[in-house]
Amino acid sequence: MQAAVRWGITLVWAALIFTLSTETYAGSLSALLLRDFLDLLRVTVSPATFDTLHHLLRKSAHVTEYAIFGMLLYHCLLGSNRTVWRAKLAALSVLIAGAYSLTDEFHQIFVPGRTASLLDCGIDTMGAMLGMLLVLAWTRTFARREPVLVMTQEKPAGELLAGRTFENP
């Protein structure tokens, strides 16, 4: 059941990425939102600065959406609620996210007002790599440090707990 939920969330995220690649979310919308944001802050910038900010905003969106996608894929492939580092799964997550990015850019060939870009695929893949770096940092920082109890043979519960004292809180 938990695996189905993880995959469901990941597929919804992939659909969101696909939706953001439609004509509705072309550069004109992000430019309008950026202009409104700057107006809200009462900040005036030159047209050249605005173009630079707009470009950075759009590329940052690529990195962010694929970092999240990569992390979602990683947890689906890991198949566990406990985050542990597995380099091969991280590489596979980046590979899958990069391949999805290629299909997304191919889709944009057919969308009016959008263009396909291999550079964007590279940025998307770098976003997925960033997601894996965040997973690695998380596991190195917050992973449980205590050893995991591994049982090599079955023992009655009484023998496992023998000699231990427990206090009621």
C-alpha positions in Angstrom: 0.0 0.0 0.0 2.8 2.4 0.9 4.6 1.7 -2.3 1.4 2.5 -4.3 1.1 5.8 -2.5 4.8 6.7 -3.2 4.4 5.8 -6.9 1.1 7.7 -7.0 2.7 10.9 -5.7 5.6 10.5 -8.1 3.3 10.0 -11.1 1.3 13.1 -10.0 4.5 15.1 -9.9 5.5 13.8 -13.4 2.0 14.9 -14.6 2.6 18.3 -13.0 5.9 18.7 -14.9 4.2 17.7 -18.1 1.4 20.3 -17.5 3.9 23.0 -16.7 5.3 22.3 -20.2 2.1 23.4 -21.9 1.4 26.7 -23.6 -0.4 28.0 -20.5 2.9 28.1 -18.5 5.1 29.6 -21.2 7.5 32.4 -20.6 4.9 35.1 -20.8 3.1 33.8 -17.6 6.4 33.6 -15.6 7.3 37.1 -16.9 4.0 38.5 -15.7 4.3 36.8 -12.3 7.9 38.2 -11.9 6.8 41.7 -12.9 3.9 41.5 -10.4 6.3 40.3 -7.7 8.8 43.1 -8.4 5.9 45.6 -8.4 4.8 44.3 -5.0 8.2 44.8 -3.6 8.3 48.3 -5.3 11.5 47.3 -7.1 12.3 48.8 -10.5 14.9 47.1 -12.8 16.2 47.7 -16.2 14.8 45.6 -19.1 18.2 43.8 -19.3 18.1 43.0 -15.5 14.5 41.9 -15.8 15.5 39.5 -18.7 18.3 38.1 -16.6 16.0 37.6 -13.5 13.4 36.0 -15.7 15.9 33.6 -17.2 17.2 32.7 -13.7 13.7 32.2 -12.4 12.8 29.8 -15.3 16.0 27.8 -15.0 15.7 27.6 -11.2 12.2 26.1 -11.7 13.7 23.4 -13.9 16.3 22.5 -11.2 13.7 22.6 -8.4 11.0 20.5 -10.1 13.5 17.8 -11.1 15.3 17.8 -7.8 11.9 17.0 -6.2 11.2 14.4 -9.0 14.5 12.7 -8.5 14.0 12.4 -4.7 10.5 11.1 -5.3 11.9 8.5 -7.7 14.6 7.5 -5.3 12.1 6.8 -2.5 9.9 4.8 -4.9 12.9 2.7 -6.0 14.2 2.4 -2.4 10.8 0.9 -1.3 11.3 1.9 2.3 10.0 4.6 4.7 13.5 4.8 6.1 15.8 6.9 4.1 19.1 5.2 3.5 21.8 5.9 0.9 22.0 3.6 -2.1 24.3 5.0 -4.8 23.0 2.7 -7.5 19.4 3.7 -6.8 20.5 7.4 -6.8 22.1 6.9 -10.3 19.0 5.1 -11.5 16.8 7.9 -10.2 18.9 10.5 -12.1 18.8 8.4 -15.2 15.0 8.0 -15.1 14.6 11.7 -14.4 16.9 12.6 -17.3 15.0 10.3 -19.7 11.7 11.8 -18.6 13.2 15.3 -19.2 14.0 14.2 -22.8 10.4 13.1 -23.3 9.2 16.4 -21.8 11.3 18.5 -24.2 10.1 16.3 -27.1 6.6 17.1 -26.0 7.4 20.8 -26.2 8.2 20.6 -29.9 4.4 20.3 -30.5 3.4 23.0 -28.0 2.8 26.5 -29.5 4.9 29.1 -27.8 7.4 26.5 -26.4 10.7 25.2 -27.8 12.6 22.0 -27.0 16.1 22.5 -25.6 18.8 19.9 -24.8 20.2 22.5 -22.5 17.0 22.3 -20.5 17.4 18.5 -20.3 20.9 19.1 -18.9 19.5 21.5 -16.3 16.8 19.1 -15.4 19.2 16.3 -15.0 21.4 18.5 -12.8 18.3 19.2 -10.7 17.8 15.4 -10.3 21.5 15.2 -9.2 20.9 18.0 -6.7 18.0 16.0 -5.3 20.4 13.0 -4.9 22.9 15.2 -3.1 20.1 16.3 -0.8 19.2 12.7 -0.1 22.9 11.9 0.6 23.2 14.9 2.9 20.0 13.9 4.7 21.3 10.4 5.3 24.7 11.6 6.5 23.1 14.1 8.8 20.0 12.5 10.2 20.4 8.8 9.7 20.1 6.7 12.8 23.5 6.0 14.2 22.6 3.0 16.3 23.3 -0.4 14.8 20.5 -2.4 13.4 19.8 -5.6 15.3 20.3 -8.6 13.0 19.1 -11.9 14.2 21.1 -14.9 12.8 18.9 -17.5 14.4 15.5 -17.6 16.0 15.3 -17.2 19.7 12.4 -17.0 22.0 11.5 -13.4 23.0 12.4 -14.1 26.6 16.0 -14.9 25.6 16.3 -11.7 23.5 15.1 -9.6 26.4 17.0 -11.5 29.2 19.1 -9.2 31.3 17.5 -6.0 30.1 15.6 -3.7 32.5 12.7 -1.5 31.4 11.3 1.5 33.2 7.7 2.7 32.8 7.6 6.3 31.9 
